Amino acid sequence: MAFAKPLIAGVEVPPLAIGTWSWGDATWDHRADDFAAIKAAWEACNEHGLTFYDTAEVYGNGESERIIGRLLADTSPEVRAKIYLATKYLPIPRPANWFVFTPGVVAACRKSLARLGVDQVELYQVHSAFGLHSHAAVGRELAKVVRLGLAKNVGVSNFSKDEVIRMADILESHGVKLASNQVEFSLLRKCPKTSGLLAAMKERGIACLAYSPLGMGRLTGKYSSANPPSNKRRFGGQYTWEQLDPLIAELRSVAAAHAVSPSAVALNWVMRMGAIPLGGARNREQAEQNAKATTFSLTDDEVARLSAKGFEGKTDWFWQHG
């Protein structure tokens, strides 16, 4: 790999993680017979050392976690020992995890572990800064998850700079370190860097996990104005294809220079920013394309050219604070 392994709470992880939202979720038109292709993607990722998988209780209403559980059950002990598992809890009551008086973090974590078929995950994250309970209450229960041995580390997702600092302090008061913050970060949404969020996290040793690093497929070169992705794919979708044309052209130009796909270039850019991209892979071909992103490093000039044609993106009051 062209990149050194980054650290999450002092533990080395692959420089590129596999986001598994598409495994079992209707947003990505998942079907039951997709399992064979997903298994091929899993095997290819593991063969290339991309053994960091991120999921969530809400992905397919738990189906993503169940699929990973099936895959783990059919994985050799040698490979299983290298797997780094991360999942997420939604701090909003819903039928699958109903709570009122307490945040319900511990109960949600136990349900995720059952679906995954494991006793402990490497990273357990709160999925949103918005929720029914205060960050102090959520932080207290996240710390409890670590004390109970249900997770080795805990993180947050979609938190702003101020919210990350606040949660880090809350967890520290319980003797637990905040390991990560997962935000949408790509050439279609550079604001986590330009806002100072990434710098503040780096200063505190908090890893940045970048979801939707390909803009829900917009940076793969697969789609165009004549063949857009599903309207259900909302992230990174505030720009027209005409606005994206210069960036897509630059991605293709850089990709040709490195003999890789535009998606590999887009993922590489995120890694050059010091973040860990969560690249989706629904089949072996996509997994192989992801793996190529770790085999080279963009030059400073290429990073600058891509960044100049990228977009700031935006935050919102409900979901994307960071």
C-alpha positions in Angstrom: 0.0 0.0 0.0 1.2 3.6 -0.8 -0.3 4.9 2.5 0.9 4.1 6.1 -1.8 2.6 8.2 -3.7 5.3 10.1 -4.5 5.0 13.8 -7.9 4.8 15.6 -7.3 5.2 19.3 -3.8 3.9 18.8 -4.7 0.9 16.8 -3.5 0.6 13.2 -6.3 0.2 10.6 -6.4 -0.1 6.8 -6.2 3.4 5.1 -9.5 2.7 3.4 -12.6 1.2 5.0 -15.6 -0.5 3.4 -18.9 1.2 4.0 -21.7 -1.3 3.9 -24.8 0.8 3.7 -25.6 -0.8 0.3 -25.5 -4.3 1.9 -29.2 -5.0 2.6 -30.6 -1.5 2.1 -33.4 -0.6 -0.3 -31.8 2.8 -0.9 -29.3 1.0 -3.0 -32.0 -1.4 -4.6 -30.7 -4.3 -2.6 -32.2 -7.7 -3.4 -31.9 -11.0 -1.5 -30.0 -12.6 -4.4 -27.2 -9.9 -4.0 -25.6 -12.0 -1.3 -23.3 -13.9 -3.6 -21.9 -10.7 -5.1 -21.5 -9.2 -1.7 -19.6 -12.2 -0.5 -17.3 -11.9 -3.5 -16.7 -8.3 -2.6 -16.0 -9.3 1.1 -13.4 -11.9 -0.1 -11.7 -9.5 -2.4 -11.5 -6.8 0.2 -9.9 -9.2 2.7 -7.5 -10.5 0.1 -6.3 -6.9 -0.4 -6.0 -6.2 3.3 -9.1 -3.9 3.4 -10.5 -5.5 6.5 -12.1 -2.5 8.1 -15.9 -2.6 7.7 -18.4 0.0 8.8 -22.1 -0.6 9.2 -25.1 0.7 11.3 -28.3 -0.6 12.9 -30.4 1.4 10.5 -28.8 0.1 7.3 -31.5 -2.1 5.9 -33.1 -2.1 9.3 -30.3 -4.3 10.6 -29.9 -6.4 7.4 -26.4 -5.0 6.7 -25.3 -6.2 10.2 -27.0 -9.6 9.6 -25.2 -10.0 6.3 -21.8 -9.2 7.9 -22.7 -11.8 10.6 -23.2 -14.4 7.8 -20.0 -13.5 6.2 -18.0 -13.6 9.5 -19.4 -17.1 10.2 -17.9 -18.3 6.9 -14.6 -16.6 7.3 -11.4 -18.4 8.5 -10.1 -17.6 12.0 -6.9 -16.2 10.4 -8.8 -13.6 8.4 -11.4 -13.0 11.2 -8.6 -11.9 13.5 -7.8 -9.1 11.1 -11.3 -7.8 10.8 -12.0 -4.4 12.3 -15.8 -3.9 12.8 -17.5 -0.6 13.4 -21.3 -0.1 13.7 -23.6 2.8 14.7 -26.5 3.6 17.0 -29.3 6.1 16.0 -30.1 8.3 19.0 -33.7 8.6 17.9 -36.4 6.2 19.2 -37.8 3.8 16.6 -39.6 0.5 16.7 -36.4 -1.5 16.5 -34.9 0.3 19.4 -37.5 2.1 21.5 -36.3 4.2 24.4 -37.6 7.3 26.3 -36.0 8.0 29.7 -32.4 6.9 28.9 -30.6 7.0 25.5 -30.8 3.3 25.0 -27.2 3.0 23.8 -26.3 -0.2 25.7 -29.5 -2.0 24.6 -28.9 -1.0 21.0 -25.3 -2.1 21.1 -26.3 -5.6 22.4 -28.8 -5.9 19.5 -26.2 -5.0 17.0 -23.8 -7.5 18.4 -26.4 -10.2 18.2 -27.0 -9.4 14.5 -23.3 -9.4 13.8 -22.8 -12.6 15.8 -19.9 -11.2 17.9 -19.4 -10.4 21.5 -17.6 -7.1 20.9 -17.0 -4.6 18.1 -13.8 -2.5 17.6 -15.7 0.7 17.3 -19.3 1.7 18.3 -20.6 5.1 17.1 -23.5 7.4 17.7 -24.9 8.1 14.3 -26.1 11.6 14.7 -25.5 14.7 16.9 -29.3 15.2 16.9 -31.3 13.1 19.3 -33.8 12.8 22.1 -31.2 13.0 24.9 -28.3 15.3 25.7 -24.8 14.6 24.6 -23.8 14.2 28.3 -26.4 11.4 28.6 -25.3 9.7 25.4 -21.6 10.1 26.3 -22.2 8.5 29.7 -23.8 5.4 28.0 -21.1 5.2 25.3 -18.5 5.0 28.1 -20.6 2.3 29.7 -20.5 0.3 26.4 -16.7 0.3 26.7 -16.7 -0.6 30.4 -19.0 -3.5 29.7 -16.6 -4.8 27.0 -19.2 -4.5 24.3 -16.9 -2.2 22.2 -13.2 -1.5 22.4 -13.7 2.2 21.4 -16.5 4.6 20.7 -17.0 7.4 18.2 -19.5 9.9 16.9 -20.9 10.7 13.5 -22.0 14.0 11.8 -20.7 16.1 14.8 -19.5 19.7 14.3 -16.2 20.9 15.6 -17.7 22.3 18.8 -19.8 19.1 19.4 -16.7 16.9 18.9 -14.7 18.8 21.4 -17.7 18.7 23.9 -18.2 14.9 23.5 -14.4 14.3 23.8 -14.5 16.2 27.1 -17.6 14.3 28.3 -16.1 10.9 27.5 -12.8 11.9 29.1 -14.7 12.6 32.3 -15.7 9.0 32.3 -12.2 7.8 31.5 -12.9 7.0 27.8 -11.3 8.5 24.7 -13.3 9.7 21.7 -11.8 7.6 18.9 -13.5 9.0 15.8 -16.0 11.3 14.0 -17.6 10.1 10.8 -18.7 12.8 8.4 -19.5 13.2 4.7 -16.2 14.3 3.2 -15.3 14.2 -0.5 -14.5 16.4 -3.4 -18.2 17.3 -3.4 -18.1 18.3 0.3 -14.8 19.8 1.4 -16.3 21.7 4.3 -15.1 19.3 7.1 -11.6 20.5 6.1 -12.2 24.1 5.3 -14.2 24.6 8.5 -11.3 23.5 10.7 -13.1 20.4 11.8 -10.4 18.0 10.6 -7.6 20.1 12.1 -9.4 20.2 15.5 -9.8 16.4 15.4 -6.2 15.8 14.4 -5.0 18.0 17.3 -6.9 15.7 19.7 -6.0 12.4 18.0 -9.6 11.8 16.8 -9.7 9.9 13.5 -11.9 11.2 10.6 -14.0 8.5 8.9 -15.3 9.9 5.5 -18.6 8.5 4.4 -19.9 9.0 0.8 -16.3 9.7 -0.5 -17.6 9.1 -4.0 -20.7 11.3 -3.6 -23.2 8.4 -3.8 -21.6 7.4 -7.1 -21.3 10.8 -8.7 -17.5 10.6 -8.6 -17.1 7.2 -10.2 -17.5 8.2 -13.8 -20.4 5.7 -14.1 -23.2 8.3 -14.1 -24.0 11.3 -16.3 -26.9 13.8 -16.8 -28.4 11.1 -19.1 -27.9 8.4 -16.5 -28.1 9.9 -13.0 -28.1 7.9 -9.8 -31.3 7.2 -8.0 -33.0 10.3 -6.4 -33.0 8.4 -3.2 -29.2 9.0 -3.0 -29.3 12.4 -1.4 -25.7 13.0 -0.2 -23.6 15.3 -2.4 -26.6 15.9 -4.6 -27.0 19.6 -4.5 -25.0 20.2 -7.7 -26.1 19.7 -11.3 -24.2 17.5 -13.6 -23.3 20.6 -15.6 -21.6 22.0 -12.5 -19.8 18.7 -11.9 -18.5 18.4 -15.5 -15.1 20.2 -14.8 -14.4 18.1 -11.7 -15.3 14.8 -13.5 -13.1 15.7 -16.4 -10.2 16.4 -14.0 -10.8 13.1 -12.2 -10.7 11.2 -15.5 -7.5 13.0 -16.5 -5.7 12.2 -13.3 -7.1 8.6 -13.4 -5.6 8.1 -16.9 -2.2 9.3 -15.7 -2.2 6.6 -12.9 -4.0 3.9 -15.0 -6.8 3.7 -12.4 -10.5 4.5 -12.3 -11.9 8.0 -11.4 -13.3 6.4 -8.2 -9.8 5.4 -7.1 -8.6 9.0 -7.6 -11.5 10.4 -5.6 -10.8 7.9 -2.7 -7.1 8.7 -2.9 -7.8 12.4 -2.5 -9.7 11.8 0.7 -6.7 9.7 2.0 -4.3 12.6 1.1 -6.5 14.8 3.2 -5.7 12.6 6.2 -9.1 10.9 6.4 -10.2 7.3 6.1 -12.7 7.0 3.2 -15.5 4.5 3.5 -15.7 3.2 0.0 -18.7 1.0 -0.9 -18.3 -2.3 -2.7 -21.3 -4.4 -3.9 -19.2 -6.8 -6.0 -15.7 -8.0 -6.6 -15.0 -5.5 -9.4 -15.9 -2.5 -7.1 -13.8 -4.0 -4.3 -10.8 -4.3 -6.7 -11.3 -0.7 -7.9 -11.3 0.4 -4.2 -8.1 -1.5 -3.5 -6.3 0.3 -6.4 -6.9 3.6 -4.5 -4.3 2.5 -2.0 -1.6 1.6 -4.5 -0.5 5.1 -5.5 -0.4 8.6 -4.0 -1.6 11.8 -5.8 1.0 14.4 -6.3 0.6 17.8 -4.6 -0.2 19.3 -8.0 -2.9 16.8 -8.6 -4.4 17.3 -5.2 -4.4 21.1 -5.8 -6.0 20.7 -9.2 -8.8 18.4 -7.9 -9.4 20.6 -4.9 -9.7 23.7 -7.0 -12.6 22.0 -9.0 -14.2 20.5 -5.9 -17.1 21.9 -3.9 -17.6 23.2 -0.3 -20.9 21.4 0.3 -23.0 22.5 3.3 -24.1 21.6 6.8 -27.7 21.5 8.1 -29.5 21.8 11.4 -30.7 18.1 11.6 -28.2 15.6 10.2 -25.0 17.0 8.9 -23.5 19.3 11.6 -19.9 18.4 10.7 
